[in-house]
């Protein structure tokens, strides 16, 4: 290309190499979207399939033409916001209206399949078949040829079912060593010896079952196929499961198939329970009492943590803001050490220090029940959280104090105000203009400060009759219900998560609205 010449633009704008690069990248993205769409349709995940279709259309509509320039930059952010922000929220809300948990993990269809497969019994009167692995024209596993020696009938069995084929057109051989019939070829397929079958592409490594017309299955065992029947049969018209041996009929109730006497079949399945989880948390005495107690402690812990960390951080920042103090930089560096260390490691160190047998009690003139007494356990949490949180407040307050003009304080002192009065009337209100939103954010953080609670006290001490410990916050209680209880109840835990979100959102909204009052100080 001659000096000073420009690349020829394409009809969609931009140079040809840039256009080619865009087409290649867009093609790769489309290929991934199509692959995800095919996988979603194959698994009958229609929600994910809808997302893939919308993504595929949006990619091409936004990035192919020259228009929609702002959307070219906004689309990736909107996409990832939907995946990592909106989807977890929507999924949690949906889960809160289900009975998801121990015994209710599978879908309804999967549970029915499991119940029927667990009742499969080998029929002692059913004939045995000599089984031969078959290879197709493409060289892969194509099923089993099943030959019944007594009747001379030949079948081809796959994971889709059993089909009778003409034995007269097949090539059969009786093995001298076992006396079983080996199918050399049948229906265009070729038999494979037992020693070579495992190297056949697609050959099943585990139990291979082929459904029969009567609801039973043919199971391959060695070189034989045995017909088995299920004693529990699902009737899709009546929506019931019948035990064919006893005649008992099981009907669906609360995520299980049960009979009138309460006997139920396992496993259960996920099903919608509407607002029952919310009624249980807010109305059932088993959860209402612990919920209100945990909520009260949660609010007190979050508010107290913010007050203590802010008071300590602001106090140290005020002291070190005095220009007459020497080595201020060294002091500040030392004071932020707790902020530089990993929080979980510091919490575990404090837990060891607060051990009632081997901790700091050895140097105290009296024993303190840091872990076993509710009051002292709460004190220990405030102590550890203040140690971890004051450096952040110290840094924030230091920056805010340095941004306040010194002549305002000097003018107040000239007018006869004391140092405390100048701080209370001038410095502190101006400081709140900057730090108030951060205090609201700190409250929200401490409201969900699971790490400190779980590592220091584990939510204990715990009352025997209640599901929550006396130092549990809502989030640690959610973890206990979802993963640390028996049975685990993820649906109920999702309900508590939704309530936590609503509580934090309401408190944060009120806090941010209140902080606007300090804007008038500017």
Secondary structure by P-SEA (a helix, b strand, c coil): cccccccccccccccaaaaaaaaaaaaaaaaaaaaaaaaaaaacaaaaaaaaaaaaaaaaaccccccaaaaaaaaaaaaaaaaccaaaaaaaaaaaaccccccccccaaaaaaaaaaaaccccccbbbbbbbbbbcccccccbbbbbbccccbbbbbccccccccccccbbbbbbcccccccccccccbbbbccccccccccccccbbbbbccccbbbbbcccbbbbbbbcccccccccccccccccbbbbbcccccccccccccccbbbbbbcaaaaaaaacccccaaaaaaaaaaaaaaaaaaaaaaaaaaaaaaaaaccccccaaaaaaaaaaccccccaaaaaaaaaaaacccccccccccccccccccaaaaaaaaaaaaaaacaaaaaaaaaaaaaaccaaaaaaaaaacccaaaaaaccaaaaaaaccaaaaaaaaaaaaaaaaaaaaccccccccccccccccccaaaaaaaaccccccccaaaaaaaaaaaaaaaaaaaaaaaaaaccccccc
